[in-house]
Amino acid sequence: MRKVVLGLGTSFDGYIARKNGAVDWLSMDWDYDWTAFFKTIDAVLMGRKTWEKALEFPPKNSKRKNPYAGMETYVFSKTLKDSGVEGVEIVSGNLGEFIENLKARAGKNIWLSGGGELAKSFLDEGLVDEISLGVTPILLGSGIPLFPELVREVPLRFVSSKICRHKKEDNAMLELVYEVKK
Ligand SMILES: NC(=O)c1ccc[n+]([C@@H]2O[C@H](COP(=O)([O-])OP(=O)(O)OC[C@H]3O[C@@H](n4cnc5c(N)ncnc54)[C@H](OP(=O)(O)O)[C@@H]3O)[C@@H](O)[C@H]2O)c1
């Protein structure tokens, strides 16, 4: 059965972005196997604010191409009517029904890539199966929270952890994977 995996990078103090949305403190220089992760997924879900940020990343999306090309891409929004990008679908309806339909189709895991607001919507409705965090060694002090206040507690079960060393500096990031107890 396909799993919904909430996977994102967090600061040590639980923020996913600076207050202005910047994620410059995240690095691709950790010894993390992105290729292996991308082999496990074929669909990506994100909130409208994350989508708008993704479009800013280089290479600048002047041609408005999907930065997540090769994956079924869904942007959740009640205000956007059209993503403006071929192959990127806007979802505004019932989350539970959407996930039920996606899971009913054959496929790999489903990457819930954030941000915090969309993660909250999914967690509140019990739609997350696994949480995979890249805990980055920085205290941002303030920012956009990884987990905005949830409507209920969510018990977790440990799956794995991995130390990902920095390729240039003497430092490490921790990959933590927990399953959501149902
Ligand atoms: N550190 C990381 O790995 C990481 C990962 C992802 C994102 N980020 C950063 O996080 C920031 C954005 O996160 P965020 O928490 O502010 O926002 P977000 O979750 O990306 O987007 C929030 C928006 O998603 C839509 N949404 C949320 N729940 C919904 C639902 N149940 N149904 C339909 N639409 C729903 C709403 O859009 P409408 O207002 O249009 O209705 C809402 O305003 C960005 O700066 C991004 O770069 C960081």
The ligand as a Tripos MOL2 file, in Angstrom:
@<TRIPOS>MOLECULE
LIG
   48    52     1     0     0
SMALL
NO_CHARGES

@<TRIPOS>ATOM
      1 N1         12.2350   23.1300    5.1720 N.am      1 LIG1
      2 C1         11.6080   22.4700    4.2320 C.2       1 LIG1
      3 O1         11.9560   21.3410    3.8580 O.2       1 LIG1
      4 C2         10.3930   23.0810    3.5930 C.ar      1 LIG1
      5 C3          9.4760   22.2550    2.9460 C.ar      1 LIG1
      6 C4          8.3340   22.8430    2.4010 C.ar      1 LIG1
      7 C5          8.1330   24.2050    2.5040 C.ar      1 LIG1
      8 N2          9.0630   24.9700    3.1310 N.ar      1 LIG1
      9 C6          8.8340   26.4200    3.2720 C.3       1 LIG1
     10 O2          7.6580   26.6070    4.0410 O.3       1 LIG1
     11 C7          7.0210   27.8080    3.6520 C.3       1 LIG1
     12 C8          5.5440   27.5750    3.3850 C.3       1 LIG1
     13 O3          4.9570   26.8500    4.4500 O.3       1 LIG1
     14 P1          3.5870   27.3270    5.1150 P.3       1 LIG1
     15 O4          3.3170   26.4230    6.2730 O.co2     1 LIG1
     16 O5          3.6520   28.7940    5.3540 O.co2     1 LIG1
     17 O6          2.5280   27.1150    3.9360 O.3       1 LIG1
     18 P2          2.1020   25.8550    3.0100 P.3       1 LIG1
     19 O7          1.6560   24.7350    3.8870 O.co2     1 LIG1
     20 O8          3.1280   25.5920    1.9950 O.co2     1 LIG1
     21 O9          0.8650   26.4910    2.2480 O.3       1 LIG1
     22 C9         -0.2680   26.9110    2.9730 C.3       1 LIG1
     23 C10        -1.4150   27.0420    2.0040 C.3       1 LIG1
     24 O10        -1.7920   25.7380    1.5460 O.3       1 LIG1
     25 C11        -3.1730   25.7070    1.3060 C.3       1 LIG1
     26 N3         -3.8080   24.7230    2.1590 N.ar      1 LIG1
     27 C12        -3.4710   24.3340    3.4300 C.ar      1 LIG1
     28 N4         -4.3330   23.4080    3.8830 N.ar      1 LIG1
     29 C13        -5.2320   23.1980    2.8820 C.ar      1 LIG1
     30 C14        -6.3810   22.3720    2.7340 C.ar      1 LIG1
     31 N5         -6.7870   21.5640    3.7320 N.pl3     1 LIG1
     32 N6         -7.0650   22.4110    1.5710 N.ar      1 LIG1
     33 C15        -6.6920   23.2350    0.5500 C.ar      1 LIG1
     34 N7         -5.6150   24.0710    0.6420 N.ar      1 LIG1
     35 C16        -4.8980   24.0310    1.7940 C.ar      1 LIG1
     36 C17        -3.7110   27.1180    1.6060 C.3       1 LIG1
     37 O11        -3.6200   27.8340    0.3830 O.3       1 LIG1
     38 P3         -4.6680   29.0240    0.0010 P.3       1 LIG1
     39 O12        -4.3740   30.1220    0.9790 O.co2     1 LIG1
     40 O13        -4.3190   29.3640   -1.4040 O.co2     1 LIG1
     41 O14        -6.0390   28.4280    0.1880 O.co2     1 LIG1
     42 C18        -2.6720   27.6280    2.6080 C.3       1 LIG1
     43 O15        -2.6180   29.0450    2.6760 O.3       1 LIG1
     44 C19         7.7590   28.3110    2.4210 C.3       1 LIG1
     45 O16         8.6300   29.3500    2.8110 O.3       1 LIG1
     46 C20         8.5610   27.1060    1.9600 C.3       1 LIG1
     47 O17         9.7540   27.4630    1.3070 O.3       1 LIG1
     48 C21        10.1820   24.4530    3.6870 C.ar      1 LIG1
@<TRIPOS>BOND
     1     1     2 1
     2     2     3 2
     3     2     4 1
     4     4     5 ar
     5     4    48 ar
     6     5     6 ar
     7     6     7 ar
     8     7     8 ar
     9     8     9 1
    10     8    48 ar
    11     9    10 1
    12     9    46 1
    13    10    11 1
    14    11    12 1
    15    11    44 1
    16    12    13 1
    17    13    14 1
    18    14    15 2
    19    14    16 1
    20    14    17 1
    21    17    18 1
    22    18    19 2
    23    18    20 1
    24    18    21 1
    25    21    22 1
    26    22    23 1
    27    23    24 1
    28    23    42 1
    29    24    25 1
    30    25    26 1
    31    25    36 1
    32    26    27 ar
    33    26    35 ar
    34    27    28 ar
    35    28    29 ar
    36    29    30 ar
    37    29    35 ar
    38    30    31 1
    39    30    32 ar
    40    32    33 ar
    41    33    34 ar
    42    34    35 ar
    43    36    37 1
    44    36    42 1
    45    37    38 1
    46    38    39 2
    47    38    40 1
    48    38    41 1
    49    42    43 1
    50    44    45 1
    51    44    46 1
    52    46    47 1
@<TRIPOS>SUBSTRUCTURE
     1 LIG1         1 GROUP 0 **** ****
